[in-house]
Amino acid sequence: MRQVEVAVIGTGWCGGIRAETLARSALVDKLHICENRPERLAEVKELTNPASATEDYQDIINNPAIEVVYISTTPESTHYPIARDCLRAGKHVLLEKPIAMELAQADELIALSKEKGLKFTIGYSQRFNPKIAYAKKSIADGTLGKVVNVMVSRHLSRNLGKKIANRVKLSPAAMESTHDLDFVFWLLGPAKPERVYSQGAYGYMKDLNGSYDCQWSTVTMDDGTLVVVGGGWNLPPSYPNYCGTWIEITGTEGSLILDDTSRDNWLNTVKGGTQYPMSTMPGEQVDHAFAGQMGPETIHFLEAVLLDREVMVSPDHARMVMESYSAADVSAEINEPVKLPLSNQSLAILDDLKKQNEA
């Protein structure tokens, strides 16, 4: 198998994970990194020994030797213009969620990737969680029969929630439940979401940034399957970047309950008290092994490019997820169910919400 030159644009938390993973891979000929914070750029440069390190992503765009780009930038409003420029330059792109801030932007990125025959995917790493893979298998092989309902409850510590919610005015549905909507729609395919009803509750986060502490959404699929997804970011301070998830899937022939609350690794020290290591959502490097999903996802995309395989998450699917959590935000605002695809009235409400957040 040939090697390829790869770049990571944005080397914060997730981008740093991807850069370190790629630096260890024999599939990578040369690694290039881009970060607009000089101190972080120097830190990741020390960790990964890249062929080049720059503060300007246009240096990545203008390097014809770079074939594959991972975009892990914040704030999330930077995703669309950087991904657009990379695709225009003929580079395969893995883009962290969300795919864009507006549906029209998502449509443009999808059209660009198809026009140029490029691999384009969105970083929904939960599909690489072995528990989610087992759920997919159990549904596909008929073990559960016809799925009747799915419930997912995902919650983060308030320290992480504050970090996420302060950098961009997006809801828990858009920033957290998006992962669960992605893998649930994947589990239930070819069924598609038809109607969304959502409610949010204020608490700790409201005075910080006006965000809900938690948001719960009920999604009715076009085959009648009922999906309930809850996401929140107000748990008391805990292990850094702690994430706990509970999943219930019920079918006509069986049920599957997945405990992904990360309580199976329990560290208790005099200095730090009780902590839950290896409980972050993307995962983390632990000595020679990667504990979690983002490492395998990073290598999967590289292999998809080199072997010309289908990517795990199609951009069209990511757009469907985006439209669904957008419907959840509209529903929470008007206290009514919202049909999919979004009507012109719903799109107008969504635009008003965006203007309010910007203000």
C-alpha positions as CSV (number, residue, x, y, z in Angstrom):
1,M,0.0,0.0,0.0
2,R,1.3,3.4,-0.9
3,Q,1.9,6.2,1.6
4,V,0.3,9.6,1.5
5,E,1.0,13.1,2.6
6,V,-1.6,14.3,5.2
7,A,-2.4,17.5,7.0
8,V,-4.4,18.4,10.1
9,I,-5.8,21.9,10.3
10,G,-6.6,22.9,13.9
11,T,-4.6,20.9,16.4
12,G,-6.6,21.5,19.6
13,W,-8.1,18.6,21.5
14,C,-9.6,16.6,18.7
15,G,-7.1,17.8,16.1
16,G,-4.3,17.0,18.4
17,I,-5.6,13.4,18.8
18,R,-5.7,13.0,15.0
19,A,-2.3,14.5,14.5
20,E,-0.7,12.1,17.1
21,T,-2.6,9.2,15.6
22,L,-1.4,10.0,12.1
23,A,2.2,10.6,13.2
24,R,2.2,6.9,14.4
25,S,0.8,5.5,11.2
26,A,2.9,3.8,8.5
27,L,0.4,4.9,6.0
28,V,1.5,8.5,6.3
29,D,4.5,9.6,4.3
30,K,4.6,13.1,5.6
31,L,2.5,14.9,8.2
32,H,1.7,18.6,8.0
33,I,0.0,20.6,10.8
34,C,-1.7,24.0,11.0
35,E,-2.7,25.8,14.2
36,N,-3.3,29.5,14.7
37,R,-2.1,29.5,18.3
38,P,1.7,29.6,18.3
39,E,2.1,27.9,21.7
40,R,-0.1,25.0,20.7
41,L,1.5,24.7,17.3
42,A,4.9,24.3,19.0
43,E,3.5,21.8,21.4
44,V,2.0,19.5,18.7
45,K,5.1,20.0,16.6
46,E,7.2,18.6,19.4
47,L,4.8,15.6,19.8
48,T,4.5,14.7,16.1
49,N,7.6,15.8,14.3
50,P,5.8,17.0,11.2
51,A,7.3,17.8,7.8
52,S,5.8,21.3,8.1
53,A,4.0,23.4,10.7
54,T,2.2,26.6,9.9
55,E,-0.3,29.1,11.3
56,D,-1.9,29.8,7.9
57,Y,-4.2,27.0,6.5
58,Q,-3.6,28.4,3.0
59,D,-0.1,26.9,3.2
60,I,-1.9,23.5,3.3
61,I,-4.3,24.4,0.5
62,N,-1.4,25.5,-1.7
63,N,0.8,22.4,-1.2
64,P,-0.1,20.0,-4.1
65,A,1.7,17.1,-2.4
66,I,-0.9,17.0,0.4
67,E,-3.8,14.7,-0.6
68,V,-5.7,14.2,2.6
69,V,-6.8,16.9,5.1
70,Y,-8.4,16.6,8.6
71,I,-10.2,19.8,9.6
72,S,-10.6,20.1,13.4
73,T,-10.9,23.8,13.8
74,T,-13.0,25.9,16.2
75,P,-15.2,27.9,16.3
76,E,-17.4,25.7,14.2
77,S,-18.2,28.6,11.8
78,T,-14.8,28.0,10.3
79,H,-15.7,24.5,9.1
80,Y,-17.4,25.5,5.9
81,P,-14.9,28.0,4.4
82,I,-11.9,25.8,5.2
83,A,-13.5,22.6,3.9
84,R,-14.7,24.5,0.8
85,D,-11.1,25.6,0.1
86,C,-9.7,22.2,0.6
87,L,-12.2,20.5,-1.6
88,R,-11.7,23.1,-4.3
89,A,-8.0,22.3,-4.1
90,G,-8.8,18.6,-4.8
91,K,-8.0,17.3,-1.3
92,H,-9.9,14.5,0.4
93,V,-11.5,15.9,3.6
94,L,-12.5,14.6,7.0
95,L,-14.4,17.5,8.7
96,E,-15.4,17.5,12.4
97,K,-19.1,18.0,13.1
98,P,-21.1,20.0,12.3
99,I,-20.8,19.8,8.6
100,A,-21.7,23.5,8.3
101,M,-23.7,26.2,10.1
102,E,-26.3,26.4,7.3
103,L,-27.9,23.8,5.1
104,A,-27.0,25.6,2.0
105,Q,-23.4,25.5,3.0
106,A,-23.6,21.8,3.6
107,D,-25.2,21.4,0.1
108,E,-22.3,23.2,-1.5
109,L,-19.7,21.1,0.2
110,I,-21.5,17.9,-0.8
111,A,-21.8,19.0,-4.4
112,L,-18.1,20.0,-4.5
113,S,-16.9,16.6,-3.2
114,K,-19.1,14.8,-5.8
115,E,-18.1,17.0,-8.6
116,K,-14.4,16.4,-8.0
117,G,-14.7,12.8,-7.0
118,L,-13.3,13.3,-3.6
119,K,-13.7,11.4,-0.3
120,F,-15.6,13.7,2.1
121,T,-16.8,12.6,5.6
122,I,-17.8,14.0,8.9
123,G,-16.2,13.1,12.2
124,Y,-19.0,11.1,13.9
125,S,-16.6,8.9,15.8
126,Q,-19.3,7.0,17.8
127,R,-19.7,4.6,14.9
128,F,-16.3,3.2,15.9
129,N,-17.5,2.5,19.5
130,P,-17.6,-1.4,19.7
131,K,-20.9,-1.1,21.6
132,I,-22.5,0.8,18.8
133,A,-21.1,-1.6,16.3
134,Y,-22.6,-4.5,18.2
135,A,-26.0,-2.7,18.2
136,K,-25.7,-2.4,14.4
137,K,-24.9,-6.1,14.1
138,S,-27.8,-7.1,16.4
139,I,-30.3,-5.1,14.3
140,A,-28.9,-6.2,10.9
141,D,-28.9,-9.9,11.7
142,G,-32.4,-9.8,13.1
143,T,-31.6,-10.6,16.7
144,L,-33.8,-7.8,18.0
145,G,-36.5,-8.2,15.4
146,K,-38.2,-5.0,14.1
147,V,-36.9,-2.1,16.2
148,V,-39.7,-0.3,18.0
149,N,-37.9,2.3,19.9
150,V,-34.4,3.7,20.7
151,M,-33.5,5.8,23.7
152,V,-30.1,7.6,24.1
153,S,-29.1,9.7,27.1
154,R,-25.7,11.5,26.8
155,H,-24.4,13.9,29.4
156,L,-21.1,15.8,29.9
157,S,-19.5,17.6,32.8
158,R,-20.2,21.3,33.1
159,N,-16.5,22.1,32.7
160,L,-16.5,20.6,29.2
161,G,-20.0,21.9,28.5
162,K,-18.9,25.5,29.3
163,K,-15.9,25.1,27.0
164,I,-18.0,24.0,24.1
165,A,-21.0,26.2,24.6
166,N,-18.9,29.4,25.1
167,R,-17.1,29.1,21.7
168,V,-20.3,28.8,19.6
169,K,-24.0,29.5,20.1
170,L,-25.2,26.0,19.3
171,S,-27.6,24.0,21.3
172,P,-27.0,20.6,23.1
173,A,-29.0,19.0,20.3
174,A,-26.6,20.5,17.7
175,M,-23.4,19.9,19.6
176,E,-24.0,16.7,21.6
177,S,-27.1,14.8,20.5
178,T,-25.8,15.2,16.9
179,H,-23.6,12.2,17.6
180,D,-26.5,10.1,18.8
181,L,-28.8,11.2,16.0
182,D,-26.1,10.1,13.5
183,F,-25.6,6.6,14.8
184,V,-29.3,6.0,15.6
185,F,-30.2,6.9,12.0
186,W,-27.4,4.7,10.8
187,L,-28.7,1.8,13.0
188,L,-32.3,2.3,11.7
189,G,-31.5,2.9,8.0
190,P,-33.0,2.9,5.4
191,A,-35.7,4.5,7.6
192,K,-35.5,8.3,7.7
193,P,-36.6,10.9,10.3
194,E,-40.0,12.3,9.5
195,R,-41.0,14.5,12.5
196,V,-39.2,16.1,15.5
197,Y,-40.4,17.4,18.8
198,S,-37.9,18.9,21.3
199,Q,-37.8,20.7,24.6
200,G,-34.9,22.2,26.5
201,A,-34.4,23.2,30.2
202,Y,-32.4,26.0,31.6
203,G,-30.1,25.8,34.6
204,Y,-26.4,26.3,35.3
205,M,-25.5,27.3,31.7
206,K,-28.1,30.0,31.1
207,D,-26.2,32.8,32.9
208,L,-23.0,31.8,31.2
209,N,-24.1,31.8,27.5
210,G,-27.9,31.5,27.4
211,S,-27.8,27.8,26.5
212,Y,-30.1,25.0,27.7
213,D,-28.5,22.7,30.3
214,C,-30.2,19.8,28.5
215,Q,-32.3,19.2,25.5
216,W,-34.5,16.1,24.8
217,S,-35.8,15.3,21.3
218,T,-38.4,12.8,20.1
219,V,-37.9,11.8,16.5
220,T,-40.6,9.8,14.6
221,M,-39.1,7.8,11.8
222,D,-40.9,7.2,8.5
223,D,-41.4,3.5,9.4
224,G,-43.0,4.4,12.7
225,T,-39.9,3.7,14.9
226,L,-39.7,6.0,17.9
227,V,-36.4,7.7,18.8
228,V,-35.8,9.7,22.0
229,V,-32.4,11.4,22.4
230,G,-31.3,13.5,25.3
231,G,-28.1,15.5,25.6
232,G,-26.8,17.8,28.4
233,W,-23.7,19.4,29.6
234,N,-24.4,20.3,33.2
235,L,-23.0,17.4,35.3
236,P,-20.9,18.5,38.3
237,P,-17.1,18.9,37.6
238,S,-15.6,15.5,37.2
239,Y,-12.8,13.7,35.4
240,P,-11.6,16.1,32.6
241,N,-13.9,15.9,29.6
242,Y,-16.1,13.2,31.2
243,C,-18.9,11.8,29.1
244,G,-21.5,9.3,30.2
245,T,-24.1,7.6,27.9
246,W,-27.0,5.2,28.4
247,I,-28.6,3.4,25.4
248,E,-31.8,1.3,25.2
249,I,-32.9,-0.4,22.0
250,T,-36.2,-2.4,22.0
251,G,-37.4,-4.6,19.2
252,T,-40.2,-7.2,18.6
253,E,-37.8,-10.1,19.4
254,G,-35.5,-8.6,22.0
255,S,-33.9,-5.6,23.7
256,L,-30.4,-4.3,24.0
257,I,-29.1,-2.1,26.8
258,L,-25.7,-0.5,26.5
259,D,-24.0,1.1,29.5
260,D,-21.5,3.6,28.2
261,T,-21.4,5.7,31.3
262,S,-17.6,5.1,31.7
263,R,-17.9,3.8,35.3
264,D,-16.0,0.6,34.6
265,N,-12.6,2.4,35.1
266,W,-12.6,3.9,38.6
267,L,-9.5,5.7,40.0
268,N,-9.5,7.0,43.5
269,T,-6.5,9.0,44.8
270,V,-5.8,11.0,47.9
271,K,-5.1,14.1,45.8
272,G,-7.7,13.8,43.1
273,G,-10.6,11.9,44.7
274,T,-12.7,9.7,42.5
275,Q,-12.0,9.9,38.8
276,Y,-13.1,8.0,35.7
277,P,-10.1,7.7,33.3
278,M,-10.7,6.9,29.7
279,S,-14.2,8.4,29.8
280,T,-13.8,11.1,27.2
281,M,-16.1,10.9,24.2
282,P,-13.4,10.8,21.5
283,G,-11.0,8.7,23.6
284,E,-7.3,9.2,24.4
285,Q,-3.9,7.7,23.8
286,V,-2.9,5.3,26.7
287,D,0.7,4.3,26.3
288,H,0.8,2.1,23.1
289,A,-3.0,1.8,22.7
290,F,-5.8,4.2,21.8
291,A,-8.7,3.9,24.2
292,G,-11.7,5.1,22.3
293,Q,-13.1,5.9,18.9
294,M,-11.3,8.8,17.3
295,G,-8.0,7.0,16.7
296,P,-9.6,4.2,14.6
297,E,-11.8,6.7,12.8
298,T,-8.8,8.7,11.8
299,I,-7.1,5.7,10.3
300,H,-10.3,4.5,8.7
301,F,-10.6,7.6,6.6
302,L,-7.0,7.3,5.5
303,E,-7.6,3.7,4.4
304,A,-10.8,4.7,2.6
305,V,-8.8,7.1,0.5
306,L,-5.9,4.7,-0.2
307,L,-8.1,1.7,-0.9
308,D,-10.9,3.7,-2.6
309,R,-13.5,2.4,-0.1
310,E,-16.7,4.0,1.0
311,V,-16.4,6.3,4.0
312,M,-18.2,5.3,7.2
313,V,-20.3,8.5,7.3
314,S,-21.5,9.9,4.0
315,P,-21.9,13.7,3.8
316,D,-25.5,13.3,2.7
317,H,-26.2,11.4,6.0
318,A,-24.5,14.2,8.0
319,R,-26.8,16.7,6.3
320,M,-29.8,14.7,7.3
321,V,-28.5,14.8,10.9
322,M,-28.0,18.5,10.6
323,E,-31.5,19.1,9.4
324,S,-32.9,16.9,12.2
325,Y,-31.1,18.8,15.0
326,S,-32.1,22.1,13.3
327,A,-35.7,20.9,13.5
328,A,-35.2,20.2,17.2
329,D,-34.0,23.7,17.8
330,V,-37.1,25.1,15.9
331,S,-39.4,22.8,17.9
332,A,-38.0,23.8,21.2
333,E,-38.5,27.5,20.2
334,I,-42.1,27.2,19.1
335,N,-43.2,24.3,21.4
336,E,-44.6,22.3,18.5
337,P,-43.5,19.2,16.4
338,V,-41.6,20.1,13.3
339,K,-41.9,18.0,10.1
340,L,-39.0,17.0,7.8
341,P,-37.8,18.2,5.4
342,L,-37.9,21.6,6.9
343,S,-40.6,23.9,5.5
344,N,-39.9,27.5,4.4
345,Q,-41.5,28.6,7.7
346,S,-39.2,26.4,9.8
347,L,-36.2,27.7,7.8
348,A,-37.3,31.3,8.5
349,I,-37.5,30.5,12.3
350,L,-34.1,28.9,12.1
351,D,-32.7,32.0,10.5
352,D,-34.2,34.2,13.2
353,L,-32.7,32.0,15.9
354,K,-29.3,32.3,14.3
355,K,-29.6,36.1,14.2
356,Q,-30.6,36.1,17.9
357,N,-27.5,34.1,18.8
358,E,-25.3,36.3,16.7
359,A,-26.7,39.4,18.5
